[in-house]
Amino acid sequence: MNLAYFLVDLKAWESCKTEVYYPDNYQSEGFIHLCYHHQISWVANTFCKEMASLLAIEINLDSLESFVREDAFPGQGMFPHLYCGLPVKNVGKVHKAVKDSNGLWCIKTL
């Protein structure tokens, strides 16, 4: 199984009442930012540090392959981007992040 992760605020994810999830920035960006397992901590602590709550949504990319493209982020490697809405049926485990004593996000269940 080819997995990637979508990092999202808990309240934003809980507000999804449809079969396909679109983050607020989808209209302006045209894709959904994802990351691979080894990139989660860096992404969480670089782009999500101000969030009050954070989830790492596990996504099975196998049936979404034609909508996924990898793009380089300078100095950090290749990151997957999803060029469609996120079908909720493709979501696997949902991992809750917690902040450690230094205020850094940790996702211990991965």
N, CA, C and O atoms as a GROMACS GRO file, in nm:
protein
  440
    1MET      N    1   0.084  -0.117   0.000
    1MET     CA    2   0.000   0.000   0.000
    1MET      C    3   0.089   0.124   0.000
    1MET      O    4   0.183   0.133   0.079
    2ASN      N    5   0.060   0.217  -0.087
    2ASN     CA    6   0.133   0.342  -0.101
    2ASN      C    7   0.064   0.446  -0.012
    2ASN      O    8  -0.048   0.487  -0.041
    3LEU      N    9   0.131   0.491   0.097
    3LEU     CA   10   0.069   0.582   0.192
    3LEU      C   11   0.129   0.721   0.189
    3LEU      O   12   0.249   0.738   0.165
    4ALA      N   13   0.045   0.819   0.213
    4ALA     CA   14   0.087   0.956   0.236
    4ALA      C   15   0.000   1.008   0.351
    4ALA      O   16  -0.095   0.942   0.393
    5TYR      N   17   0.034   1.127   0.399
    5TYR     CA   18  -0.037   1.183   0.514
    5TYR      C   19  -0.079   1.326   0.484
    5TYR      O   20  -0.005   1.404   0.424
    6PHE      N   21  -0.199   1.359   0.529
    6PHE     CA   22  -0.253   1.493   0.520
    6PHE      C   23  -0.260   1.547   0.661
    6PHE      O   24  -0.326   1.486   0.746
    7LEU      N   25  -0.195   1.658   0.688
    7LEU     CA   26  -0.198   1.719   0.821
    7LEU      C   27  -0.307   1.826   0.821
    7LEU      O   28  -0.310   1.914   0.735
    8VAL      N   29  -0.395   1.817   0.920
    8VAL     CA   30  -0.512   1.903   0.922
    8VAL      C   31  -0.552   1.932   1.066
    8VAL      O   32  -0.530   1.850   1.156
    9ASP      N   33  -0.610   2.048   1.087
    9ASP     CA   34  -0.664   2.085   1.217
    9ASP      C   35  -0.784   1.994   1.250
    9ASP      O   36  -0.866   1.965   1.164
   10LEU      N   37  -0.791   1.951   1.374
   10LEU     CA   38  -0.897   1.861   1.418
   10LEU      C   39  -1.036   1.915   1.386
   10LEU      O   40  -1.119   1.842   1.333
   11LYS      N   41  -1.062   2.041   1.416
   11LYS     CA   42  -1.196   2.098   1.393
   11LYS      C   43  -1.229   2.104   1.244
   11LYS      O   44  -1.344   2.080   1.205
   12ALA      N   45  -1.131   2.135   1.161
   12ALA     CA   46  -1.155   2.138   1.016
   12ALA      C   47  -1.194   2.000   0.966
   12ALA      O   48  -1.285   1.986   0.885
   13TRP      N   49  -1.124   1.898   1.013
   13TRP     CA   50  -1.153   1.761   0.969
   13TRP      C   51  -1.290   1.716   1.019
   13TRP      O   52  -1.366   1.653   0.945
   14GLU      N   53  -1.321   1.747   1.144
   14GLU     CA   54  -1.450   1.708   1.201
   14GLU      C   55  -1.567   1.777   1.133
   14GLU      O   56  -1.679   1.728   1.136
   15SER      N   57  -1.541   1.892   1.071
   15SER     CA   58  -1.649   1.964   1.004
   15SER      C   59  -1.684   1.904   0.868
   15SER      O   60  -1.784   1.944   0.808
   16CYS      N   61  -1.605   1.811   0.820
   16CYS     CA   62  -1.631   1.748   0.690
   16CYS      C   63  -1.754   1.658   0.700
   16CYS      O   64  -1.755   1.560   0.775
   17LYS      N   65  -1.854   1.692   0.625
   17LYS     CA   66  -1.980   1.615   0.625
   17LYS      C   67  -2.009   1.558   0.487
   17LYS      O   68  -2.122   1.516   0.459
   18THR      N   69  -1.908   1.556   0.401
   18THR     CA   70  -1.928   1.508   0.264
   18THR      C   71  -1.837   1.389   0.237
   18THR      O   72  -1.755   1.352   0.321
   19GLU      N   73  -1.852   1.329   0.121
   19GLU     CA   74  -1.770   1.214   0.083
   19GLU      C   75  -1.632   1.255   0.032
   19GLU      O   76  -1.542   1.171   0.022
   20VAL      N   77  -1.616   1.384  -0.001
   20VAL     CA   78  -1.490   1.435  -0.051
   20VAL      C   79  -1.454   1.560   0.029
   20VAL      O   80  -1.535   1.652   0.041
   21TYR      N   81  -1.332   1.562   0.083
   21TYR     CA   82  -1.287   1.675   0.164
   21TYR      C   83  -1.198   1.769   0.081
   21TYR      O   84  -1.107   1.724   0.011
   22TYR      N   85  -1.227   1.898   0.091
   22TYR     CA   86  -1.146   2.002   0.028
   22TYR      C   87  -1.100   2.099   0.138
   22TYR      O   88  -1.183   2.161   0.203
   23PRO      N   89  -0.969   2.112   0.159
   23PRO     CA   90  -0.924   2.211   0.258
   23PRO      C   91  -0.954   2.353   0.210
   23PRO      O   92  -0.979   2.375   0.092
   24ASP      N   93  -0.952   2.448   0.301
   24ASP     CA   94  -0.985   2.587   0.269
   24ASP      C   95  -0.898   2.644   0.157
   24ASP      O   96  -0.946   2.726   0.078
   25ASN      N   97  -0.772   2.602   0.149
   25ASN     CA   98  -0.681   2.659   0.049
   25ASN      C   99  -0.686   2.586  -0.085
   25ASN      O  100  -0.605   2.617  -0.174
   26TYR      N  101  -0.776   2.492  -0.103
   26TYR     CA  102  -0.781   2.416  -0.229
   26TYR      C  103  -0.811   2.507  -0.349
   26TYR      O  104  -0.750   2.492  -0.454
   27GLN      N  105  -0.904   2.598  -0.334
   27GLN     CA  106  -0.942   2.686  -0.446
   27GLN      C  107  -0.822   2.768  -0.493
   27GLN      O  108  -0.802   2.783  -0.614
   28SER      N  109  -0.744   2.820  -0.401
   28SER     CA  110  -0.632   2.906  -0.440
   28SER      C  111  -0.509   2.826  -0.485
   28SER      O  112  -0.433   2.872  -0.570
   29GLU      N  113  -0.490   2.708  -0.428
   29GLU     CA  114  -0.371   2.628  -0.460
   29GLU      C  115  -0.395   2.528  -0.572
   29GLU      O  116  -0.305   2.502  -0.653
   30GLY      N  117  -0.514   2.471  -0.578
   30GLY     CA  118  -0.546   2.374  -0.683
   30GLY      C  119  -0.503   2.232  -0.650
   30GLY      O  120  -0.513   2.144  -0.736
   31PHE      N  121  -0.456   2.209  -0.530
   31PHE     CA  122  -0.415   2.075  -0.487
   31PHE      C  123  -0.413   2.070  -0.334
   31PHE      O  124  -0.427   2.172  -0.266
   32ILE      N  125  -0.396   1.948  -0.283
   32ILE     CA  126  -0.386   1.926  -0.138
   32ILE      C  127  -0.243   1.886  -0.107
   32ILE      O  128  -0.189   1.793  -0.168
   33HIS      N  129  -0.183   1.954  -0.012
   33HIS     CA  130  -0.047   1.923   0.032
   33HIS      C  131  -0.048   1.794   0.114
   33HIS      O  132  -0.125   1.781   0.210
   34LEU      N  133   0.037   1.700   0.079
   34LEU     CA  134   0.054   1.576   0.153
   34LEU      C  135   0.202   1.561   0.188
   34LEU      O  136   0.286   1.640   0.145
   35CYS      N  137   0.232   1.461   0.267
   35CYS     CA  138   0.372   1.429   0.296
   35CYS      C  139   0.385   1.279   0.318
   35CYS      O  140   0.286   1.209   0.341
   36TYR      N  141   0.507   1.233   0.309
   36TYR     CA  142   0.535   1.093   0.338
   36TYR      C  143   0.568   1.078   0.487
   36TYR      O  144   0.592   1.177   0.556
   37HIS      N  145   0.568   0.955   0.534
   37HIS     CA  146   0.588   0.926   0.675
   37HIS      C  147   0.712   0.997   0.732
   37HIS      O  148   0.704   1.058   0.839
   38HIS      N  149   0.822   0.990   0.662
   38HIS     CA  150   0.947   1.048   0.715
   38HIS      C  151   0.947   1.201   0.714
   38HIS      O  152   1.040   1.263   0.766
   39GLN      N  153   0.844   1.263   0.656
   39GLN     CA  154   0.836   1.408   0.648
   39GLN      C  155   0.737   1.469   0.747
   39GLN      O  156   0.730   1.592   0.759
   40ILE      N  157   0.662   1.386   0.816
   40ILE     CA  158   0.553   1.435   0.901
   40ILE      C  159   0.601   1.534   1.006
   40ILE      O  160   0.545   1.643   1.018
   41SER      N  161   0.702   1.500   1.082
   41SER     CA  162   0.748   1.590   1.190
   41SER      C  163   0.793   1.724   1.136
   41SER      O  164   0.760   1.828   1.193
   42TRP      N  165   0.868   1.722   1.026
   42TRP     CA  166   0.916   1.847   0.970
   42TRP      C  167   0.800   1.933   0.922
   42TRP      O  168   0.797   2.053   0.950
   43VAL      N  169   0.704   1.874   0.852
   43VAL     CA  170   0.589   1.949   0.802
   43VAL      C  171   0.507   2.003   0.919
   43VAL      O  172   0.470   2.121   0.920
   44ALA      N  173   0.479   1.919   1.017
   44ALA     CA  174   0.398   1.961   1.132
   44ALA      C  175   0.461   2.078   1.206
   44ALA      O  176   0.393   2.173   1.243
   45ASN      N  177   0.591   2.071   1.227
   45ASN     CA  178   0.659   2.173   1.306
   45ASN      C  179   0.706   2.292   1.225
   45ASN      O  180   0.754   2.390   1.281
   46THR      N  181   0.692   2.285   1.094
   46THR     CA  182   0.724   2.399   1.008
   46THR      C  183   0.598   2.476   0.968
   46THR      O  184   0.596   2.599   0.973
   47PHE      N  185   0.493   2.405   0.930
   47PHE     CA  186   0.375   2.470   0.876
   47PHE      C  187   0.253   2.467   0.967
   47PHE      O  188   0.157   2.541   0.943
   48CYS      N  189   0.254   2.383   1.071
   48CYS     CA  190   0.136   2.367   1.155
   48CYS      C  191   0.161   2.405   1.301
   48CYS      O  192   0.080   2.375   1.388
   49LYS      N  193   0.272   2.470   1.328
   49LYS     CA  194   0.311   2.495   1.467
   49LYS      C  195   0.213   2.582   1.543
   49LYS      O  196   0.206   2.573   1.666
   50GLU      N  197   0.138   2.667   1.476
   50GLU     CA  198   0.043   2.756   1.543
   50GLU      C  199  -0.096   2.695   1.562
   50GLU      O  200  -0.182   2.755   1.627
   51MET      N  201  -0.119   2.578   1.506
   51MET     CA  202  -0.250   2.514   1.519
   51MET      C  203  -0.272   2.469   1.663
   51MET      O  204  -0.179   2.430   1.733
   52ALA      N  205  -0.398   2.475   1.705
   52ALA     CA  206  -0.433   2.432   1.841
   52ALA      C  207  -0.444   2.281   1.852
   52ALA      O  208  -0.418   2.224   1.958
   53SER      N  209  -0.481   2.216   1.743
   53SER     CA  210  -0.493   2.070   1.740
   53SER      C  211  -0.454   2.023   1.601
   53SER      O  212  -0.470   2.096   1.503
   54LEU      N  213  -0.401   1.902   1.594
   54LEU     CA  214  -0.350   1.854   1.466
   54LEU      C  215  -0.372   1.705   1.452
   54LEU      O  216  -0.352   1.628   1.546
   55LEU      N  217  -0.414   1.666   1.332
   55LEU     CA  218  -0.430   1.525   1.297
   55LEU      C  219  -0.339   1.493   1.179
   55LEU      O  220  -0.315   1.578   1.093
   56ALA      N  221  -0.291   1.371   1.174
   56ALA     CA  222  -0.221   1.319   1.057
   56ALA      C  223  -0.314   1.214   0.998
   56ALA      O  224  -0.332   1.106   1.054
   57ILE      N  225  -0.372   1.246   0.885
   57ILE     CA  226  -0.468   1.159   0.819
   57ILE      C  227  -0.393   1.069   0.721
   57ILE      O  228  -0.330   1.118   0.627
   58GLU      N  229  -0.400   0.940   0.743
   58GLU     CA  230  -0.332   0.843   0.657
   58GLU      C  231  -0.416   0.819   0.532
   58GLU      O  232  -0.536   0.792   0.540
   59ILE      N  233  -0.352   0.830   0.416
   59ILE     CA  234  -0.424   0.818   0.289
   59ILE      C  235  -0.362   0.708   0.203
   59ILE      O  236  -0.241   0.705   0.182
   60ASN      N  237  -0.446   0.620   0.156
   60ASN     CA  238  -0.404   0.516   0.062
   60ASN      C  239  -0.405   0.579  -0.078
   60ASN      O  240  -0.511   0.611  -0.132
   61LEU      N  241  -0.286   0.595  -0.134
   61LEU     CA  242  -0.274   0.661  -0.264
   61LEU      C  243  -0.296   0.567  -0.383
   61LEU      O  244  -0.304   0.613  -0.497
   62ASP      N  245  -0.306   0.437  -0.358
   62ASP     CA  246  -0.313   0.340  -0.468
   62ASP      C  247  -0.422   0.372  -0.570
   62ASP      O  248  -0.397   0.367  -0.691
   63SER      N  249  -0.541   0.405  -0.524
   63SER     CA  250  -0.650   0.433  -0.619
   63SER      C  251  -0.654   0.580  -0.661
   63SER      O  252  -0.741   0.620  -0.739
   64LEU      N  253  -0.562   0.660  -0.611
   64LEU     CA  254  -0.558   0.802  -0.645
   64LEU      C  255  -0.437   0.839  -0.730
   64LEU      O  256  -0.412   0.956  -0.758
   65GLU      N  257  -0.361   0.737  -0.771
   65GLU     CA  258  -0.234   0.759  -0.840
   65GLU      C  259  -0.239   0.861  -0.952
   65GLU      O  260  -0.148   0.942  -0.964
   66SER      N  261  -0.343   0.859  -1.031
   66SER     CA  262  -0.348   0.951  -1.145
   66SER      C  263  -0.368   1.096  -1.100
   66SER      O  264  -0.350   1.188  -1.181
   67PHE      N  265  -0.404   1.118  -0.975
   67PHE     CA  266  -0.424   1.254  -0.923
   67PHE      C  267  -0.309   1.301  -0.834
   67PHE      O  268  -0.313   1.413  -0.783
   68VAL      N  269  -0.207   1.217  -0.817
   68VAL     CA  270  -0.095   1.251  -0.729
   68VAL      C  271   0.026   1.287  -0.812
   68VAL      O  272   0.062   1.218  -0.908
   69ARG      N  273   0.089   1.397  -0.774
   69ARG     CA  274   0.213   1.438  -0.838
   69ARG      C  275   0.312   1.476  -0.730
   69ARG      O  276   0.275   1.539  -0.630
   70GLU      N  277   0.436   1.437  -0.748
   70GLU     CA  278   0.541   1.476  -0.655
   70GLU      C  279   0.606   1.605  -0.704
   70GLU      O  280   0.634   1.621  -0.822
   71ASP      N  281   0.628   1.695  -0.610
   71ASP     CA  282   0.696   1.820  -0.641
   71ASP      C  283   0.807   1.840  -0.538
   71ASP      O  284   0.793   1.802  -0.422
   72ALA      N  285   0.915   1.901  -0.582
   72ALA     CA  286   1.030   1.924  -0.494
   72ALA      C  287   1.005   2.046  -0.406
   72ALA      O  288   0.948   2.146  -0.449
   73PHE      N  289   1.050   2.034  -0.281
   73PHE     CA  290   1.056   2.149  -0.190
   73PHE      C  291   1.203   2.169  -0.162
   73PHE      O  292   1.269   2.079  -0.110
   74PRO      N  293   1.257   2.285  -0.194
   74PRO     CA  294   1.402   2.308  -0.184
   74PRO      C  295   1.460   2.263  -0.050
   74PRO      O  296   1.418   2.307   0.057
   75GLY      N  297   1.558   2.176  -0.059
   75GLY     CA  298   1.627   2.126   0.060
   75GLY      C  299   1.555   2.019   0.139
   75GLY      O  300   1.609   1.969   0.237
   76GLN      N  301   1.435   1.982   0.097
   76GLN     CA  302   1.358   1.884   0.174
   76GLN      C  303   1.313   1.764   0.093
   76GLN      O  304   1.253   1.672   0.149
   77GLY      N  305   1.339   1.762  -0.035
   77GLY     CA  306   1.304   1.645  -0.115
   77GLY      C  307   1.170   1.659  -0.185
   77GLY      O  308   1.117   1.769  -0.201
   78MET      N  309   1.117   1.545  -0.226
   78MET     CA  310   0.992   1.539  -0.302
   78MET      C  311   0.873   1.519  -0.208
   78MET      O  312   0.878   1.439  -0.114
   79PHE      N  313   0.766   1.593  -0.235
   79PHE     CA  314   0.644   1.583  -0.156
   79PHE      C  315   0.528   1.552  -0.249
   79PHE      O  316   0.521   1.604  -0.360
   80PRO      N  317   0.436   1.465  -0.204
   80PRO     CA  318   0.318   1.435  -0.285
   80PRO      C  319   0.214   1.546  -0.273
   80PRO      O  320   0.196   1.605  -0.166
   81HIS      N  321   0.146   1.572  -0.383
   81HIS     CA  322   0.034   1.665  -0.385
   81HIS      C  323  -0.083   1.596  -0.453
   81HIS      O  324  -0.067   1.528  -0.555
   82LEU      N  325  -0.200   1.614  -0.397
   82LEU     CA  326  -0.321   1.552  -0.449
   82LEU      C  327  -0.400   1.655  -0.528
   82LEU      O  328  -0.448   1.754  -0.473
   83TYR      N  329  -0.413   1.631  -0.659
   83TYR     CA  330  -0.480   1.724  -0.749
   83TYR      C  331  -0.626   1.687  -0.769
   83TYR      O  332  -0.675   1.679  -0.881
   84CYS      N  333  -0.693   1.665  -0.658
   84CYS     CA  334  -0.838   1.644  -0.654
   84CYS      C  335  -0.876   1.655  -0.507
   84CYS      O  336  -0.790   1.666  -0.420
   85GLY      N  337  -1.005   1.652  -0.479
   85GLY     CA  338  -1.047   1.648  -0.340
   85GLY      C  339  -1.008   1.514  -0.278
   85GLY      O  340  -0.983   1.417  -0.350
   86LEU      N  341  -1.003   1.510  -0.148
   86LEU     CA  342  -0.966   1.388  -0.077
   86LEU      C  343  -1.090   1.303  -0.052
   86LEU      O  344  -1.174   1.340   0.032
   87PRO      N  345  -1.104   1.190  -0.123
   87PRO     CA  346  -1.219   1.101  -0.097
   87PRO      C  347  -1.204   1.039   0.043
   87PRO      O  348  -1.103   0.976   0.074
   88VAL      N  349  -1.304   1.058   0.125
   88VAL     CA  350  -1.300   1.009   0.262
   88VAL      C  351  -1.282   0.857   0.264
   88VAL      O  352  -1.226   0.803   0.359
   89LYS      N  353  -1.328   0.786   0.161
   89LYS     CA  354  -1.313   0.641   0.155
   89LYS      C  355  -1.166   0.599   0.145
   89LYS      O  356  -1.133   0.484   0.174
   90ASN      N  357  -1.078   0.689   0.105
   90ASN     CA  358  -0.936   0.658   0.093
   90ASN      C  359  -0.858   0.686   0.222
   90ASN      O  360  -0.737   0.666   0.227
   91VAL      N  361  -0.928   0.731   0.324
   91VAL     CA  362  -0.864   0.760   0.451
   91VAL      C  363  -0.850   0.632   0.532
   91VAL      O  364  -0.944   0.554   0.546
   92GLY      N  365  -0.730   0.611   0.584
   92GLY     CA  366  -0.705   0.498   0.672
   92GLY      C  367  -0.709   0.545   0.816
   92GLY      O  368  -0.810   0.600   0.861
   93LYS      N  369  -0.603   0.523   0.887
   93LYS     CA  370  -0.596   0.564   1.027
   93LYS      C  371  -0.586   0.716   1.039
   93LYS      O  372  -0.531   0.784   0.953
   94VAL      N  373  -0.642   0.764   1.149
   94VAL     CA  374  -0.633   0.906   1.183
   94VAL      C  375  -0.552   0.914   1.312
   94VAL      O  376  -0.592   0.858   1.414
   95HIS      N  377  -0.439   0.982   1.306
   95HIS     CA  378  -0.347   0.991   1.419
   95HIS      C  379  -0.352   1.131   1.479
   95HIS      O  380  -0.338   1.230   1.408
   96LYS      N  381  -0.373   1.139   1.610
   96LYS     CA  382  -0.377   1.268   1.677
   96LYS      C  383  -0.236   1.306   1.720
   96LYS      O  384  -0.162   1.224   1.774
   97ALA      N  385  -0.200   1.429   1.698
   97ALA     CA  386  -0.070   1.480   1.739
   97ALA      C  387  -0.082   1.546   1.876
   97ALA      O  388  -0.187   1.597   1.912
   98VAL      N  389   0.027   1.543   1.950
   98VAL     CA  390   0.036   1.612   2.078
   98VAL      C  391   0.165   1.693   2.079
   98VAL      O  392   0.261   1.660   2.009
   99LYS      N  393   0.166   1.798   2.157
   99LYS     CA  394   0.287   1.878   2.168
   99LYS      C  395   0.371   1.828   2.286
   99LYS      O  396   0.319   1.798   2.393
  100ASP      N  397   0.503   1.819   2.263
  100ASP     CA  398   0.593   1.776   2.369
  100ASP      C  399   0.627   1.896   2.459
  100ASP      O  400   0.573   2.005   2.440
  101SER      N  401   0.714   1.877   2.554
  101SER     CA  402   0.749   1.982   2.650
  101SER      C  403   0.818   2.102   2.584
  101SER      O  404   0.825   2.210   2.644
  102ASN      N  405   0.869   2.084   2.464
  102ASN     CA  406   0.932   2.194   2.390
  102ASN      C  407   0.835   2.262   2.294
  102ASN      O  408   0.874   2.353   2.220
  103GLY      N  409   0.708   2.218   2.294
  103GLY     CA  410   0.609   2.277   2.206
  103GLY      C  411   0.612   2.225   2.064
  103GLY      O  412   0.554   2.286   1.974
  104LEU      N  413   0.679   2.111   2.043
  104LEU     CA  414   0.688   2.051   1.910
  104LEU      C  415   0.582   1.941   1.895
  104LEU      O  416   0.555   1.866   1.988
  105TRP      N  417   0.525   1.935   1.775
  105TRP     CA  418   0.426   1.830   1.748
  105TRP      C  419   0.492   1.693   1.743
  105TRP      O  420   0.600   1.676   1.685
  106CYS      N  421   0.426   1.596   1.805
  106CYS     CA  422   0.471   1.456   1.803
  106CYS      C  423   0.349   1.371   1.768
  106CYS      O  424   0.240   1.392   1.822
  107ILE      N  425   0.369   1.276   1.680
  107ILE     CA  426   0.263   1.183   1.644
  107ILE      C  427   0.317   1.044   1.679
  107ILE      O  428   0.386   0.981   1.599
  108LYS      N  429   0.284   0.999   1.797
  108LYS     CA  430   0.347   0.880   1.852
  108LYS      C  431   0.289   0.749   1.803
  108LYS      O  432   0.352   0.644   1.818
  109THR      N  433   0.172   0.752   1.745
  109THR     CA  434   0.108   0.627   1.705
  109THR      C  435   0.156   0.577   1.570
  109THR      O  436   0.115   0.470   1.526
  110LEU      N  437   0.244   0.652   1.504
  110LEU     CA  438   0.292   0.610   1.373
  110LEU      C  439   0.412   0.520   1.387
  110LEU      O  440   0.468   0.474   1.287
   0.00000   0.00000   0.00000
